[in-house]
Amino acid sequence: MSAPLKALDGADLPSLMSELAAGARRAERVLALAPAGQKNDALAAMAASVRANAAKILAANAEDVAEAKASGATSAFIDRLTLNQARIEAMADGIDVVRGIADPIGVVTENWTRPNGMTIERVRVPIGVVAVIFESRPNVAADAGALCLKSGNAVILRGGSDSFRSCRAIHECLVEGLRRAGLPEQAITLVPTRDRAAVGLLLSGLNGSIDVIVPRGGKSLVARVQAEARVPVFAHLEGVNHVYVDKAASLDMAKTIVLNAKMRRPGVCGAAENLLIDKAAASAQLKPLITMLLDANCEVRGDEAVQKADSRVKPASEEDWSTEYEDAIISARVVNGVNEAIELIARYGSHHTDAIVTEDKKTAEKFLNEVDSAIVLHNASTQFADGGEFGFGAEIGIATGKFHARGPVGVEQLTSFKYRVHGTGQTRP
């Protein structure tokens, strides 16, 4: 395991970050040509190291959690930050799943022959050096490290100051895996300081050493990255997610899905923040759904119709409809069918994840076709907005933009392509 990282003063930071980026660029050139077997050996060793060092990771995490609690962090924030044995095992399992994914690098996705006899191939290649800036959830360090390695990219990780100790302990396991497989340790780098100025230096691109930035965190972090970044960004915007319960929904299914979508883990980006209930079925569905949420200790903020369903409901403000609570709070309103639901999702949503509960296939098809979100679901919880649940093993985030990557950013989404052209002496007239 690597030695403890010492504190750095501000004067050292620019030179440190430049050195980290230069090391990542050198490592990226090695990774781009590394055989699949060597990368898989590193991933196997990483997963083994995470399991073997679970006690050390948990001890580091306990310090982070204690510090967060002392600072008055919310329960949802603490949940995102907290690791336990099951979450560490899930982290290691995710690395193993990534290892089992087919190596995308060098895959020919298309090929054709031109009339002049030249053959053209479109081939998957790594992006290069990826900077991942994230908050609170330390498992992102393992997810990002594994995904970038598998896709032939070097990665610079900058976790939140709240998860600094946890990320450092996880990073040591990743480096051990690289070392055992004979790959450069700089392939997965952790910024060894809490200094916020490090984020600004990453956003500058460090003189062309960074190819893409992936922010994973709250609205303020993503907004800063989008405003200041000098390199391309895979935007991971807030998850203002909706569940629309249609008039043709099974009430039992709706109750199960709504409760899971909101309360399984209220602080994750796939949690539902808005509940829309079809007016045509409100007499049967509204009260049971709202009462269920309230009885589960979820605060409900609603329109007039929802307030009448239960006296515990608080009035919803205009701001509530576009708020990512990341907590046990949900906004609810009655809507006039699927058309109004789609309209409201377009107005207030964040193009992240939205779901419909209905037994009407035509209504479901309309919703799935017309809701412009990275992930749309029919009769399933929004909490499936997760790369692991998609079979990607892990994810760096849910990209809500429309360029290059959209939805869970996994191994394939972390590649670009180039064209290889084979000739027999052709020249252009």
C-alpha positions in Angstrom: 0.0 0.0 0.0 1.2 3.5 -0.7 2.5 5.8 2.1 0.1 8.4 3.6 -0.2 11.5 1.5 1.2 14.6 3.2 -0.6 17.9 3.3 0.2 20.4 0.6 0.3 24.2 0.8 -1.2 26.4 -1.9 2.1 27.3 -3.4 2.8 23.7 -4.3 -0.6 23.1 -5.9 -0.1 24.3 -9.5 3.2 22.3 -10.0 1.7 19.3 -8.3 -1.4 19.3 -10.5 0.8 19.7 -13.6 2.9 16.8 -12.5 -0.2 14.6 -11.9 -1.6 15.5 -15.3 1.7 14.8 -17.1 2.0 11.4 -15.3 -1.6 10.6 -16.4 -0.8 11.5 -20.0 2.2 9.1 -20.0 0.1 6.4 -18.4 -2.6 6.9 -21.0 -0.2 6.1 -23.8 0.6 2.8 -22.1 -3.0 1.9 -21.4 -4.1 2.6 -25.0 -1.9 -0.3 -26.1 -2.3 -2.6 -23.1 -3.8 -6.0 -23.9 -7.2 -6.8 -22.5 -5.7 -9.6 -20.3 -3.3 -7.2 -18.5 -6.1 -4.7 -17.8 -8.3 -7.6 -16.5 -5.5 -8.8 -14.3 -5.3 -5.3 -12.8 -9.1 -5.2 -12.2 -9.0 -8.6 -10.6 -6.3 -7.5 -8.2 -8.2 -4.3 -7.5 -11.3 -6.1 -6.5 -9.3 -8.5 -4.3 -7.5 -5.6 -2.6 -10.8 -3.8 -1.9 -12.1 -6.9 -0.2 -8.8 -7.6 1.7 -8.7 -4.0 2.9 -12.3 -3.6 3.9 -11.5 -2.9 7.5 -9.1 -0.1 6.6 -11.6 1.4 4.2 -14.3 1.3 6.8 -12.1 2.9 9.4 -11.2 5.7 7.1 -14.9 6.2 6.2 -15.9 6.3 9.9 -13.7 9.3 10.3 -15.2 11.0 7.3 -18.7 10.2 8.6 -18.0 11.5 12.1 -16.6 14.7 10.7 -19.7 15.2 8.4 -22.1 14.6 11.3 -20.2 17.1 13.5 -20.6 19.7 10.7 -24.4 19.1 10.6 -24.7 17.2 7.4 -28.2 16.0 6.4 -29.2 12.3 6.8 -29.3 11.9 3.0 -25.8 13.3 2.7 -24.6 10.9 5.4 -26.2 8.0 3.6 -24.3 8.9 0.4 -21.1 9.2 2.3 -21.4 6.1 4.4 -19.8 2.8 3.5 -20.5 -0.6 5.2 -19.5 -4.1 4.5 -22.3 -4.7 2.0 -21.4 -1.5 0.0 -17.7 -2.4 -0.1 -18.6 -5.9 -1.4 -20.8 -4.2 -4.0 -17.9 -2.0 -4.9 -15.7 -5.0 -5.4 -18.4 -6.9 -7.3 -18.8 -3.9 -9.6 -15.1 -4.0 -10.5 -15.5 -7.7 -11.2 -18.4 -7.0 -13.6 -16.4 -4.4 -15.4 -13.6 -6.9 -15.8 -16.0 -9.3 -17.4 -17.2 -6.8 -20.0 -15.7 -7.2 -23.5 -12.8 -4.9 -24.1 -14.0 -2.1 -26.4 -10.6 -0.9 -27.5 -9.7 -1.8 -31.1 -13.2 -3.0 -32.0 -14.1 -2.3 -35.6 -17.7 -0.9 -35.4 -18.1 -0.3 -39.1 -16.1 -0.9 -42.3 -16.8 -0.4 -46.0 -15.0 -0.2 -49.3 -15.0 2.8 -51.6 -15.3 2.6 -55.4 -11.6 3.3 -55.7 -10.8 0.2 -53.7 -9.8 1.9 -50.4 -11.2 0.1 -47.3 -12.2 2.3 -44.3 -12.7 1.1 -40.8 -14.2 2.9 -37.8 -12.3 1.7 -34.7 -12.9 2.3 -31.0 -10.1 4.1 -29.2 -9.7 5.6 -25.7 -10.6 9.2 -25.0 -7.2 9.8 -23.2 -7.1 11.5 -19.8 -10.4 11.8 -17.9 -10.8 14.0 -14.9 -13.7 13.0 -12.5 -14.8 15.6 -10.0 -17.2 14.1 -7.5 -18.8 14.8 -4.1 -19.7 12.7 -1.1 -20.0 9.2 -2.6 -16.6 7.5 -2.2 -17.5 4.4 -4.3 -17.3 6.7 -7.3 -13.5 6.4 -7.0 -13.6 2.7 -7.5 -16.3 2.9 -10.3 -14.4 5.6 -12.2 -11.0 3.9 -11.8 -12.3 0.6 -13.0 -14.2 2.0 -16.0 -11.4 4.2 -17.2 -8.9 1.4 -16.9 -11.1 -1.0 -18.9 -11.6 1.6 -21.6 -7.9 2.4 -21.8 -8.1 5.8 -20.3 -6.1 7.4 -17.5 -8.1 9.1 -14.8 -7.5 11.9 -12.3 -9.9 11.6 -9.4 -10.9 14.6 -7.3 -13.3 13.5 -4.6 -15.1 15.8 -2.2 -13.3 17.0 0.9 -16.0 15.2 2.9 -14.9 11.8 1.6 -11.2 12.5 1.4 -10.0 9.7 3.8 -12.4 7.1 2.3 -11.2 7.9 -1.3 -7.6 7.7 -0.3 -8.1 4.2 1.2 -10.0 3.0 -1.9 -7.4 4.6 -4.2 -4.6 2.7 -2.5 -6.4 -0.6 -3.4 -6.7 0.5 -7.0 -3.0 1.4 -7.2 -2.1 -2.0 -5.7 -4.0 -3.6 -8.6 -2.2 -1.6 -11.2 1.1 -2.4 -9.6 0.4 -6.2 -9.5 -0.5 -6.2 -13.2 2.6 -4.2 -14.2 0.6 -1.1 -15.3 1.7 2.5 -14.5 0.4 3.7 -11.1 -0.3 7.1 -12.7 -3.1 5.4 -14.6 -5.4 6.2 -11.7 -4.4 9.3 -9.8 -6.1 10.8 -6.7 -5.6 14.5 -6.1 -4.0 14.4 -2.7 -5.4 17.6 -1.2 -8.7 19.0 -0.1 -7.7 22.4 -1.5 -10.6 23.7 -3.6 -8.2 25.4 -5.9 -7.4 21.9 -7.3 -10.8 21.9 -9.0 -10.1 25.2 -10.8 -6.8 23.8 -12.1 -8.5 20.7 -13.4 -11.1 22.8 -15.2 -8.3 24.7 -16.9 -7.3 21.5 -18.7 -3.7 21.8 -17.3 -2.2 22.9 -20.6 -4.0 20.3 -22.7 -3.3 17.4 -20.5 -7.0 16.6 -19.8 -9.3 15.5 -22.6 -12.7 15.4 -20.8 -14.1 16.3 -17.4 -16.9 14.4 -15.7 -18.6 16.2 -12.8 -20.7 14.1 -10.4 -22.3 16.0 -7.6 -24.8 18.7 -6.8 -26.1 21.5 -8.9 -23.6 24.0 -7.8 -20.6 21.7 -8.7 -22.0 20.9 -12.1 -22.8 24.6 -12.8 -19.3 25.6 -11.9 -17.8 22.9 -14.1 -19.9 23.9 -17.1 -19.2 27.6 -16.6 -15.4 27.3 -16.1 -14.2 24.2 -17.9 -11.8 24.7 -20.8 -12.2 21.2 -22.0 -15.3 19.1 -23.0 -17.7 18.0 -20.2 -19.9 15.0 -19.8 -22.7 16.8 -17.9 -24.3 15.0 -15.0 -27.0 17.4 -14.0 -29.4 17.1 -11.1 -32.0 14.4 -11.0 -35.3 16.1 -10.9 -37.1 12.8 -11.7 -40.8 12.1 -12.0 -43.1 9.2 -11.5 -46.4 9.5 -13.4 -49.2 7.3 -12.2 -51.7 6.8 -15.0 -55.4 6.1 -14.7 -54.7 2.6 -16.0 -52.1 1.9 -13.3 -52.4 -1.0 -10.9 -52.6 0.7 -7.5 -50.5 -2.0 -5.8 -47.8 -1.7 -8.4 -47.9 2.1 -8.2 -47.5 2.0 -4.4 -44.6 -0.4 -4.7 -42.8 1.7 -7.4 -43.4 5.1 -5.9 -42.2 4.1 -2.4 -39.1 2.5 -3.8 -38.4 5.4 -6.3 -38.5 7.9 -3.4 -37.5 6.1 -0.3 -35.1 3.3 -1.2 -32.2 5.8 -1.1 -33.6 9.4 -1.2 -30.2 10.9 -1.7 -29.2 9.2 -4.9 -29.6 10.9 -8.3 -32.2 8.4 -9.4 -34.6 9.1 -6.6 -38.0 10.4 -7.6 -38.6 14.1 -6.6 -42.0 14.6 -8.2 -45.1 12.4 -8.2 -47.8 13.1 -10.9 -51.2 11.4 -10.5 -53.8 11.2 -13.3 -56.9 13.1 -12.4 -59.1 10.4 -13.9 -58.0 8.0 -11.2 -57.3 10.4 -8.3 -60.3 9.3 -6.4 -58.9 5.8 -6.1 -55.1 6.4 -6.2 -54.4 9.8 -4.6 -55.0 9.2 -0.9 -53.4 5.7 -0.7 -50.2 6.9 -2.4 -49.9 10.1 -0.4 -50.7 8.4 2.9 -48.2 5.7 2.2 -45.4 8.2 1.6 -46.3 10.2 4.7 -46.5 7.1 6.9 -43.0 6.2 5.6 -41.7 9.5 7.0 -41.5 11.2 3.6 -42.5 14.8 3.6 -45.1 15.6 0.9 -45.5 19.0 -0.7 -48.5 19.2 -2.9 -51.0 21.2 -4.9 -54.5 21.9 -3.6 -55.9 18.5 -4.5 -53.0 16.6 -2.8 -53.3 18.8 0.3 -57.0 17.7 0.6 -56.0 14.1 0.5 -54.1 14.3 3.8 -53.8 17.1 6.4 -50.1 16.4 6.8 -49.3 17.6 3.2 -47.5 20.9 3.0 -48.3 23.4 0.2 -45.9 23.1 -2.7 -44.2 26.3 -4.0 -43.4 27.0 -7.6 -39.7 26.3 -6.8 -40.6 22.8 -5.4 -41.5 21.4 -8.8 -37.9 21.9 -10.1 -36.0 21.0 -6.9 -33.8 18.0 -6.4 -34.3 17.4 -2.7 -31.8 14.5 -2.2 -33.9 13.9 1.0 -37.1 12.2 2.1 -39.2 14.9 0.5 -41.4 14.7 -2.6 -43.6 17.1 -4.5 -47.0 15.8 -5.8 -49.7 17.1 -8.0 -52.8 15.9 -9.9 -52.5 16.2 -13.7 -55.0 15.9 -16.5 -53.7 12.8 -18.2 -50.4 11.8 -19.9 -50.2 14.9 -22.1 -50.0 17.2 -19.1 -47.6 14.9 -17.4 -45.3 15.0 -20.4 -45.6 18.8 -20.5 -44.8 19.2 -16.9 -41.8 16.9 -17.1 -40.5 19.0 -20.0 -41.0 22.2 -18.0 -39.6 21.2 -14.6 -37.5 18.0 -15.2 -33.8 17.8 -15.7 -33.8 15.2 -18.6 -32.4 12.6 -16.2 -34.9 9.8 -15.4 -38.7 9.7 -15.5 -41.1 6.8 -15.2 -44.7 5.9 -16.0 -46.9 3.4 -14.2 -49.7 2.1 -16.4 -51.2 -1.1 -17.8 -52.1 0.8 -21.0 -49.4 -0.1 -23.6 -50.3 2.8 -26.0 -50.1 5.3 -23.1 -46.8 3.8 -22.1 -45.4 4.0 -25.6 -46.4 7.7 -25.9 -44.7 8.5 -22.7 -41.5 6.6 -23.6 -41.4 8.2 -27.0 -42.2 11.8 -26.0 -40.4 12.3 -22.7 -37.0 13.7 -23.6 -34.9 12.2 -20.8 -31.7 10.1 -20.7 -33.7 7.3 -19.1 -37.4 6.6 -19.3 -39.1 3.6 -17.6 -42.4 1.8 -17.8 -43.6 0.1 -14.7 -40.2 0.3 -12.9 -38.6 2.4 -10.3 -36.5 5.4 -11.2 -33.8 4.0 -8.8 -32.8 1.7 -11.7 -30.9 4.8 -13.1 -27.6 3.1 -12.4 -24.9 1.8 -14.5 -24.6 -1.4 -12.5 -28.3 -2.1 -13.0 -27.8 -1.6 -16.8 -25.2 -4.3 -16.8 -22.3 -1.8 -17.1 -20.7 -3.0 -13.8 -20.5 0.6 -12.7 -20.9 4.1 -14.0 -19.1 7.5 -13.8 -22.4 9.3 -13.8 -25.7 9.7 -15.7 -25.0 12.1 -18.6 -28.0 14.3 -19.3 -26.5 16.1 -22.3 -27.0 14.9 -25.9 -23.5 14.8 -27.3 -21.3 11.7 -27.2 -22.7 10.1 -24.1 -26.2 10.0 -22.6 -27.5 8.1 -19.7 -25.1 5.9 -17.6 -21.5 6.5 -18.6 -19.9 3.1 -18.7 -17.0 1.5 -20.6 -18.3 2.0 -24.1 -19.3 5.7 -23.4 -15.7 6.4 -22.4 -14.3 5.6 -25.8 -14.0 7.7 -29.0 -13.1 6.4 -32.4 -10.8 6.9 -35.3 -10.8 5.9 -39.0 -8.2 3.5 -40.3 -8.0 3.6 -44.1 -6.3 0.8 -46.1 -5.1 1.6 -49.6 -3.2 0.0 -52.4 -1.4 3.1 -53.7 -4.5 5.3 -54.4 -4.0 9.1 -54.9 -6.7 11.7 -55.2 -7.1 13.3 -58.6 
